[in-house]
Amino acid sequence: MAFGVQEITLAIIIGTLAAIVYSLRILVLMERRIARIETHIERVVDKVIKEEIKIERGMRRRH
Protein backbone atom coordinates (compact mmCIF):
# COMPACT_ATOMS: atom_id res chain seq x y z
CA MET A 1 0.00 0.00 0.00
CA ALA A 2 1.88 3.03 -1.27
CA PHE A 3 0.98 6.48 -0.03
CA GLY A 4 0.90 9.44 -2.31
CA VAL A 5 2.15 12.93 -1.65
CA GLN A 6 -1.33 14.07 -0.60
CA GLU A 7 -1.72 11.36 2.01
CA ILE A 8 1.72 12.01 3.46
CA THR A 9 1.08 15.77 3.56
CA LEU A 10 -2.29 15.21 5.23
CA ALA A 11 -0.71 12.91 7.81
CA ILE A 12 1.96 15.52 8.60
CA ILE A 13 -0.67 18.26 8.99
CA ILE A 14 -2.85 16.09 11.25
CA GLY A 15 0.18 15.09 13.35
CA THR A 16 1.21 18.73 13.73
CA LEU A 17 -2.31 19.74 14.78
CA ALA A 18 -2.41 16.90 17.31
CA ALA A 19 0.92 18.05 18.76
CA ILE A 20 -0.36 21.63 19.04
CA VAL A 21 -3.54 20.52 20.81
CA TYR A 22 -1.54 18.35 23.21
CA SER A 23 0.89 21.15 24.05
CA LEU A 24 -2.00 23.56 24.64
CA ARG A 25 -3.52 21.04 27.03
CA ILE A 26 -0.26 20.80 28.93
CA LEU A 27 0.00 24.61 29.06
CA VAL A 28 -3.51 24.88 30.52
CA LEU A 29 -2.67 22.30 33.18
CA MET A 30 0.54 24.13 34.06
CA GLU A 31 -1.32 27.45 34.29
CA ARG A 32 -3.79 25.89 36.73
CA ARG A 33 -0.95 24.57 38.87
CA ILE A 34 0.76 27.95 38.91
CA ALA A 35 -2.51 29.65 39.86
CA ARG A 36 -2.90 27.21 42.74
CA ILE A 37 0.67 27.90 43.88
CA GLU A 38 0.03 31.66 43.72
CA THR A 39 -3.07 31.21 45.89
CA HIS A 40 -1.03 29.36 48.51
CA ILE A 41 1.66 32.05 48.42
CA GLU A 42 -0.97 34.76 48.93
CA ARG A 43 -2.31 32.91 51.98
CA VAL A 44 1.16 32.64 53.49
CA VAL A 45 1.84 36.32 52.81
CA ASP A 46 -1.44 37.28 54.48
CA LYS A 47 -0.48 35.27 57.57
CA VAL A 48 2.96 36.89 57.68
CA ILE A 49 1.44 40.37 57.38
CA LYS A 50 -0.96 39.63 60.25
CA GLU A 51 1.97 38.48 62.40
CA GLU A 52 3.96 41.59 61.46
CA ILE A 53 1.05 43.79 62.54
CA LYS A 54 0.81 41.95 65.87
CA ILE A 55 4.54 42.40 66.45
CA GLU A 56 4.41 46.10 65.57
CA ARG A 57 1.49 46.67 67.94
CA GLY A 58 3.36 44.84 70.68
CA MET A 59 6.45 46.98 70.11
CA ARG A 60 4.40 50.21 70.32
CA ARG A 61 2.91 49.19 73.65
CA ARG A 62 6.36 48.58 75.15
CA HIS A 63 7.65 52.03 74.21
ABEGO torsion letter per residue (X at the ends): XBBBAAAAAAAAAAAAAAAAAAAAAAAAAAAAAAAAAAAAAAAAAAAAAAAAAAAAAAAAAAX
